[in-house]
Amino acid sequence: MQVEQVLSEKLKREYNITVPADDVKKETDARLEVVAKDIKMPGFRPGKVPMDIIKKNHGQRVLGEVLEIVVDRSSRAALEKESLRPAMRPKIEILDFNEGQDLKYKMEFEVLPEVPEVDFTKITIEKPKSEATDKEVDTALEKVAGQSKSFSEVARKSKKGDAVKIDFEGFVDGVAFDGGKGEDFQLELGSNSFIPGFEDQLVGTKAGDDVEVNVKFPDEYHSNDLAGKDALFKVKVHQVLEAAASKADDELAKKLGFEDLAKLKEAIKGQINQEIDAASRTHAKKALFDTLNDKHDFEVPESMEKMEFDSIWHQVQHAKEHNPEAEEFKKPEAELEKEYKDMAHRRVQLGILLSEIGFKNELTVNQEEVSQAVLAEARQYPGQEQQVFDYYRDNPENLEALKGPILEEKVVDFILDKVTVKEKKMTVEELQKLDV
């Protein structure tokens, strides 16, 4: 194999690679041998079809598969030989190939930049420190009592805040879809636990009603088969249930699985402190990213920056369509575009820096951590967990994408252990007012 560098400009690289005809032939013959074992043809026993017939009938298909294998293998070998780390998947262009001749192709890509060493001893960040008071606990307890409602059947039309006991089945283009059916399901109207618009169309219904609910799945819905599509749900209303708030007492505590009210308050305080710790870490993480960004500046691959900007800009345009009067969108288009290009540059630069720190310190993501991330995602869609599992099983690239945020958090933890962190005491209210 011959590897010839034809371009080296900043982070851009271009190589012409030649794979000898003999290597292509050996791979083709090996692949044909594998294919031959499964070929069935009248007049021949399985696996005994003559090779010239197999080549005539399947040669072009096999050759296409072989070229893909040879290009993938040789490009990886070339990258390893030249000690190169592409920022993204290289672009391949076949320059010359005829059966029986050498394969010549061009490989274009950008390399990851040289990242400066981070001196953790010179980094100091501030981390908010707070703790739940009795006031926060009592406020949360009132909310828990309000959410722990008792429901009793009423003979009237439903209103917002009521619950309805329903059977339902969803259809897209007239066809029922998996996970779209439920029986004897209690739905609180106004809880926003179903697709936007679903609950609103059940307000004003009564027991015995058959209702057709027309909704549209969100564009960002986790199932690609349903995302952005119109759906019809056929709903049967069995009961209308009126809600009554519970009192914050021992009875409520026991109903929620606690020994008494004091134990419930203790659990609430623990939960609030967990949320405070998470918010505190978020602010510490932002302070760390700001410091890393200020102290380290280096060239980033244009392709990565463009991909990040395109992703951000798409989200901006989507938000603009839904809320064109938002203050942010009153800025001139050029100013807005520059703002988000700067954001894309910052994200890519920080991403590369964190990735390099993780790489040099051998920080990795294991399968158990990925499985836990999938489980956490599935819990966000009660009743549709299996669809989430199937989605990630059928889309390995999205499963791979889950590793990024996990690795980022591990790298952040690693860095926070190395830098100087100064705690600043404040009230919960002051913590909540901090910018994220």
Beta strands, then each sheet from edge to edge (+ up, - down):
strand 1: 2-9
strand 2: 12-19
strand 3: 91-96
strand 4: 103-110
strand 5: 124-129
strand 6: 150-153
strand 7: 163-172
strand 8: 175-188
strand 9: 210-216
strand 10: 230-244
strand 11: 420-425
sheet 1: 1+ 2- 4+ 3-
sheet 2: 5+ 11+
sheet 3: 6+ 10- 7+ 8-
sheet 4: 6+ 10- 9+
end
